[in-house]
Amino acid sequence: MTKEQPSVDRDADLEFDETGRIGAKDSATSTAPESLTDDERWVAGELKKKGIEIKFRDNRVAVARSLSTSTKRRLMRSRPIFDRGHISALKMQLEWKPVDHSHYVGYLVPDLGLAEISLDMPYQIGGWRNLTTLAKATTPNCKHARENSWMPIVEDGPLPEVDRNSEEQDSVTSQRLHLTRRDGDVCIELSNYSPLIAPSIVYAVGYPECTLKLYFQKHLSLERMEEYCEDILQAFLYELNTRNGLLFSAIRRPFDGNSREDGKKRTMPDTNDARFPVTSIQPEVARMFNFASQAAGNPTLAFLSYFQVLEYFLFTMVRRGTVKNLRNAMLDHRFNEKSDTSLVRLIEIVERSSGSVESQRLRFLINECTRKSEVTAFLKQGIWNNHFGNTGPIKGVPTLNIKDKDSGILDQVSDRVYKIRNRIVHAKDDPKYGDTRVLLPESREADSLGPDVQLVRLLAMEVILESQGRRS
């Protein structure tokens, strides 16, 4: 018989008035504070210490945080709403003294050898059906699996229900894919999120489709536990992708810094006047530039896409510079076509051009096509703090100093942009780049790339602008 589950309203718009009671679009009333149980009061008090509001509306629980304030009303944005019956389980989990995961929406409990990380599954045809099939692979007789599990989950969460002995997907209980390593030291479980994830998700952009639980049989330090979690998580997501056709991503905890938002800032004033386009730009260049702008949420991809615009013009500009130098040498009043010295000078110009390394060609491009005044004005804006200085978040790259008289600012910018590009694209074991670590996507450094993304965007715009004079 199909079990009827309460509905889960993931994005209900609720408002909490100044007394903390919920106001919603329907006519139901909030639960008065005096009618709360001791467990509900305790849970509400513990979460309030973390800046999280938990409120009760009839049989539902809303978890939210303040988005704006006024003297009369606090607008709250509710995220998960689950059945009130999960409060006892949430209280139990809070008593575990969980520690927030430093990188993902989730938590760790070193004393219990337990971790839980939120996952999102982008829309894909047949994804849930494939996951339902995989649930049959659950390792039998594991003390953490299904009936023996002491990890509470929200049964009315996103994952469909499944009966292993039935073709119906809406019977018996919510599915759990539970797998044990051969040595039995570690178990993992893919299932609906636990009540403890609900308070954490209010700070995230994504909403968990499910969570990955990790159970460790031996005691680990918090730092070591995070390392093990990362190794197992990434390997499991990779195999789900390559072996099972399921694409999951771990939901990341918002970065406390402002560099991600800096990557979306417009450093040039917009205009309200539209015009028929007069910019002469190659269609492929326009596509690359616009794609980079759309990738603002992925700083490493945005950076490389803007850099690709620079690369598009590298050969053209180097060839242009070579032709210019050859022409000047041949127009020099001392040039003698019958003189070996004059001819050798021409050969040296060509060899110097063809033998120049990529970093030198980039320097040439930036110096030829970029207005120093624009770069200086960009760096003088008061919105970057010390991002480009000695204490900036991007390690192993040159700093920028407008006052440095030994190195021009355009050379400094070129070297910094080139170094960041290498840190993103080159393998960590490449001996040519052994002095710096690889800059991984979805890392804290990647989240801090915003100002550098804006810098390379400016360079791309400058090069495109300079190319106008070379197109008919």
C-alpha positions in Angstrom: 0.0 0.0 0.0 1.3 3.4 -0.9 2.3 5.5 2.1 1.1 9.1 1.8 3.8 11.6 2.7 3.4 15.2 3.6 4.4 17.6 0.8 7.7 19.4 1.0 7.5 23.1 0.0 11.1 24.0 -0.8 10.8 27.6 -1.7 7.8 28.8 0.2 7.8 32.6 0.8 7.3 33.2 4.5 7.7 36.3 6.5 8.6 36.5 10.2 7.2 39.6 12.0 9.1 41.3 14.7 7.8 38.8 17.3 9.2 36.0 15.3 6.0 34.5 14.2 5.4 33.3 10.6 3.1 35.1 8.2 2.4 33.4 4.9 0.2 33.7 1.9 -2.4 31.2 3.3 -4.6 31.7 6.3 -3.0 29.2 8.7 -1.8 30.5 12.0 1.6 30.2 13.6 2.1 28.1 16.7 2.2 30.3 19.8 5.5 30.2 21.8 3.7 28.8 24.9 2.5 25.8 22.9 6.0 24.6 21.9 7.5 21.5 23.5 10.7 21.6 25.5 12.6 20.0 22.6 11.3 22.6 20.2 12.3 25.5 22.4 15.7 23.9 22.9 16.3 23.4 19.2 15.1 27.0 18.4 17.5 28.4 21.1 20.5 26.4 19.8 20.0 27.4 16.2 19.4 31.1 17.1 23.0 31.1 18.5 24.1 30.4 15.0 22.0 33.2 13.5 19.4 30.8 12.2 15.7 31.1 12.8 13.5 28.1 13.1 9.7 28.6 13.4 6.7 26.4 13.6 3.5 26.7 11.5 0.9 24.1 12.4 2.6 20.8 11.6 5.4 22.3 9.5 8.9 23.6 10.4 10.5 26.5 8.5 14.2 27.2 8.8 15.4 30.6 7.5 17.8 33.5 8.0 17.2 37.2 7.8 17.8 38.8 4.4 16.8 42.4 5.3 15.8 44.3 8.4 13.5 47.2 9.2 12.1 48.7 12.4 8.8 46.9 12.0 9.5 43.6 10.1 12.2 41.2 9.4 11.9 39.5 6.1 13.0 35.9 6.2 13.6 33.6 3.3 12.6 30.1 4.2 14.4 27.2 2.6 13.6 23.6 3.7 10.3 23.0 5.4 9.8 19.6 6.9 7.4 17.8 9.2 7.4 18.9 12.8 7.9 15.3 13.9 11.6 15.6 12.9 12.4 18.0 15.8 13.4 15.2 18.2 15.8 13.8 15.6 17.2 17.3 15.0 17.7 17.8 18.7 19.6 14.5 18.9 21.9 15.6 16.0 22.6 19.0 17.6 23.6 17.1 20.8 26.3 15.4 18.8 28.1 18.7 18.7 28.6 18.8 14.9 31.2 20.9 13.3 30.4 22.7 10.0 32.4 21.4 7.0 34.8 24.1 6.0 34.1 23.8 2.2 30.7 22.1 1.7 27.2 22.5 3.1 27.4 19.7 5.6 28.9 18.8 8.9 31.3 16.4 10.7 31.1 14.6 14.0 34.6 13.3 14.8 33.6 11.7 18.0 31.1 9.5 16.1 33.1 9.1 12.9 30.2 10.6 11.0 29.9 13.2 8.2 27.1 14.4 5.9 27.6 16.5 2.7 24.8 18.0 0.6 24.5 17.1 -3.1 22.8 18.6 -6.0 21.9 16.7 -9.2 21.5 18.9 -12.3 18.5 17.9 -14.4 19.1 14.9 -16.5 16.6 12.6 -18.2 16.2 9.3 -16.3 18.4 10.3 -13.5 16.1 9.3 -10.7 15.2 6.1 -12.4 18.9 5.2 -12.6 19.4 6.1 -9.0 16.4 3.9 -8.0 18.1 1.0 -9.8 21.4 1.6 -8.1 19.7 1.5 -4.7 19.4 -2.3 -5.1 23.2 -2.5 -4.8 23.1 -1.6 -1.1 25.7 -3.6 0.9 23.8 -6.2 3.0 24.4 -6.7 6.7 26.1 -3.4 7.3 25.3 -2.1 10.8 24.6 1.4 9.3 22.3 0.2 6.5 18.6 1.0 6.5 17.0 -0.7 9.5 20.2 -0.6 11.5 21.0 3.0 10.8 20.9 5.5 13.6 21.2 8.4 11.1 17.8 10.0 10.8 16.6 11.2 7.4 13.7 13.3 6.2 11.6 10.6 4.7 9.5 13.1 2.8 12.6 14.5 1.1 13.3 14.7 -2.6 14.4 11.1 -3.3 11.5 8.9 -4.5 10.5 5.9 -2.4 11.3 2.4 -3.6 10.5 -1.1 -2.6 13.3 -3.5 -3.6 10.8 -6.2 -4.1 8.3 -4.2 -6.0 8.3 -2.3 -9.3 6.4 0.6 -7.7 8.6 3.5 -6.8 6.2 5.0 -4.3 6.0 2.2 -1.8 7.6 1.2 1.5 10.3 3.7 2.4 12.7 6.2 1.0 15.6 4.6 -0.7 19.1 4.5 0.6 22.1 3.5 -1.5 24.5 2.2 1.2 28.0 0.9 0.2 30.8 -0.5 2.3 34.5 -0.5 1.5 36.0 -4.0 1.3 37.9 -3.7 4.5 34.8 -2.5 6.3 36.5 0.6 7.7 34.3 3.1 5.8 30.6 3.1 4.7 28.9 5.7 2.5 25.2 6.3 2.0 23.3 8.2 -0.6 19.9 9.1 0.7 17.6 12.0 1.7 19.1 14.7 3.9 18.9 14.5 7.6 17.1 17.2 9.7 20.5 18.7 10.6 21.2 19.7 7.0 18.1 22.0 7.0 19.7 24.7 9.1 22.9 24.7 7.0 21.1 24.9 3.6 19.8 28.4 4.3 23.2 29.8 3.6 23.6 27.9 0.3 22.5 28.7 -3.3 21.6 25.2 -4.2 19.0 22.9 -2.6 20.1 19.4 -1.7 18.6 16.6 -3.8 20.1 14.2 -1.3 23.2 13.9 0.9 26.2 11.7 1.1 26.7 10.2 4.6 30.1 8.8 5.5 30.7 6.5 8.5 34.2 5.9 9.7 35.0 2.9 12.0 38.1 4.5 13.5 38.6 7.8 15.3 40.0 10.6 13.2 41.0 14.1 13.9 38.8 16.8 12.3 41.4 17.7 9.8 42.1 14.1 8.8 38.4 13.4 8.6 37.9 16.3 6.1 40.7 15.0 4.0 39.2 11.5 3.9 35.8 12.9 3.1 37.2 14.8 0.2 39.0 11.8 -1.3 36.0 9.5 -1.0 33.5 12.2 -2.1 35.3 13.1 -5.3 36.1 9.5 -6.2 32.4 8.5 -5.7 31.0 11.4 -7.7 33.5 10.6 -10.5 32.4 7.0 -10.6 28.7 7.9 -10.5 29.4 10.1 -13.5 31.5 7.7 -15.5 30.0 4.3 -14.6 26.4 5.1 -13.8 25.6 8.2 -15.9 24.6 10.3 -12.8 26.1 13.8 -12.4 26.1 15.0 -8.9 27.9 18.0 -7.4 28.6 18.8 -3.8 26.9 22.0 -2.6 29.6 24.4 -1.5 29.5 26.6 1.6 29.4 30.3 0.6 32.8 31.9 0.7 33.0 34.5 3.5 35.0 36.9 1.4 33.6 39.3 -1.2 35.8 38.3 -4.2 33.1 36.1 -5.8 30.9 39.2 -5.9 33.8 41.3 -7.0 33.9 39.1 -10.1 30.4 40.2 -11.0 31.0 44.0 -10.5 30.9 46.2 -13.5 34.0 48.4 -13.3 32.9 50.6 -16.1 29.8 52.8 -16.1 26.9 51.4 -18.1 24.9 53.6 -20.5 21.2 53.7 -21.0 21.5 54.5 -24.7 21.3 51.5 -27.1 22.7 51.8 -30.6 23.0 49.9 -33.8 26.4 48.2 -33.3 29.4 50.0 -34.7 32.1 47.8 -33.1 33.9 45.8 -35.7 34.5 42.5 -34.0 35.1 39.0 -35.3 32.0 36.8 -34.5 34.2 34.2 -32.8 35.8 36.8 -30.6 32.4 38.1 -29.6 31.2 34.6 -28.7 34.3 34.0 -26.6 33.9 37.3 -24.7 30.2 36.8 -24.1 30.7 33.2 -22.9 33.3 34.5 -20.4 30.8 37.0 -19.1 28.2 34.3 -18.7 30.6 32.2 -16.7 30.9 34.7 -13.8 29.8 32.0 -11.4 32.8 29.9 -12.4 35.8 32.1 -11.9 38.5 29.8 -13.3 36.4 29.2 -16.5 35.6 32.9 -16.8 39.3 33.8 -16.4 40.4 31.3 -19.1 37.7 32.4 -21.5 38.8 36.0 -21.3 42.4 34.9 -21.7 41.4 33.0 -24.8 40.4 36.4 -26.3 43.9 37.6 -25.7 45.4 34.5 -27.2 43.3 35.0 -30.3 45.2 38.2 -31.1 48.7 37.0 -29.9 50.0 35.8 -33.3 48.5 38.6 -35.2 50.0 41.2 -32.9 53.5 39.6 -32.9 53.5 39.4 -36.6 52.3 43.0 -36.8 55.2 44.0 -34.5 57.7 42.0 -36.6 56.5 43.7 -39.8 56.8 47.1 -38.1 60.4 46.4 -36.9 61.4 45.1 -40.4 59.9 48.1 -42.1 61.7 50.5 -39.7 65.0 48.7 -40.2 64.7 48.8 -44.0 63.7 52.5 -44.0 66.6 53.4 -41.7 69.0 55.6 -43.7 71.9 53.3 -42.7 70.3 50.2 -44.2 72.2 48.8 -47.2 70.8 45.8 -48.9 74.3 44.8 -50.1 75.7 44.8 -46.6 75.8 41.6 -44.6 75.4 43.5 -41.4 72.1 45.1 -42.5 70.8 41.7 -43.7 71.8 40.0 -40.4 69.9 42.7 -38.6 66.7 41.7 -40.5 67.3 38.0 -39.7 67.7 38.8 -36.0 64.4 40.7 -36.0 62.6 37.6 -37.5 64.4 35.1 -35.2 63.6 37.2 -32.1 60.0 37.2 -33.1 59.7 33.5 -33.9 61.7 32.5 -30.9 59.9 34.6 -28.3 58.2 32.7 -25.5 54.5 33.0 -24.9 55.0 35.3 -21.8 57.0 37.7 -23.9 54.4 37.7 -26.7 51.7 38.4 -24.1 53.8 41.3 -22.8 54.0 42.7 -26.3 50.3 42.4 -26.8 49.4 44.1 -23.6 51.9 46.9 -24.1 50.8 47.5 -27.7 47.0 47.3 -27.2 46.3 48.5 -23.7 46.1 52.0 -22.5 48.1 52.4 -19.3 45.7 55.0 -18.0 42.8 52.5 -18.1 44.7 49.9 -16.2 45.9 52.4 -13.6 42.4 53.7 -13.1 41.1 50.2 -12.7 43.7 49.4 -10.0 43.1 52.7 -8.2 39.4 51.8 -7.5 38.7 51.4 -3.9 36.8 48.2 -4.2 39.7 45.7 -4.4 41.1 46.1 -0.9 44.6 44.5 -1.0 43.7 41.8 -3.5 46.6 42.7 -5.8 49.0 43.3 -3.0 51.4 41.2 -0.9 48.6 39.8 1.3 46.2 39.1 -1.5 44.4 35.7 -1.6 46.0 34.4 -4.8 49.4 32.8 -4.0 52.4 32.4 -6.2 51.6 35.2 -8.6 53.2 38.6 -9.0 51.8 41.5 -7.1 50.8 44.8 -8.8 52.3 48.1 -7.7 51.5 51.2 -9.7 54.4 53.1 -8.0 57.1 50.5 -9.0 59.5 52.4 -11.2 61.6 49.4 -12.1 58.8 47.5 -13.8 56.0 49.1 -15.8 52.5 48.4 -14.6 51.6 46.8 -18.0 54.4 44.4 -17.7 53.4 43.6 -14.1 49.8 43.0 -15.2 50.9 40.8 -18.1 53.1 38.6 -15.9 50.3 38.3 -13.2 47.7 37.3 -15.8 50.1 34.8 -17.4 51.0 33.2 -14.1 47.4 32.8 -13.0 46.6 31.2 -16.4 49.5 28.7 -15.9 48.3 27.8 -12.4 44.9 26.9 -13.8 45.9 24.9 -16.8 49.2 23.2 -16.0 49.6 20.0 -14.1 51.1 20.2 -10.7 53.9 17.8 -11.6 55.1 19.9 -14.6 58.7 20.9 -13.6 58.4 24.2 -15.4 55.8 25.3 -12.9 57.0 23.5 -9.8 57.2 26.6 -7.7 53.4 27.0 -7.6 50.4 24.7 -6.9 47.6 24.1 -9.4 44.7 26.5 -9.0 41.8 24.2 -8.7 38.2 25.1 -9.6 35.8 25.4 -6.6 38.7 26.1 -4.3 38.9 29.1 -2.0 41.5 30.6 -4.3 39.2 30.2 -7.2 36.5 31.9 -5.3 38.8 34.8 -4.7 39.6 35.3 -8.4 36.9 37.9 -9.0 39.1 41.0 -9.3 41.6 39.2 -11.6 38.7 38.1 -13.8 37.7 41.7 -14.0 41.3 42.7 -14.8 41.6 40.2 -17.7 38.2 41.2 -18.9 39.5 44.8 -19.1 42.5 43.7 -21.1 40.3 41.7 -23.5 38.2 44.8 -24.1 41.3 47.0 -24.7 42.7 44.5 -27.2 39.4 44.3 -29.0 39.1 48.1 -29.1 42.7 48.5 -30.5 41.9 45.9 -33.2 39.2 48.2 -34.7 41.8 50.1 -36.7 43.0 46.9 -38.3 39.6 45.9 -39.7 37.9 47.4 -42.7 
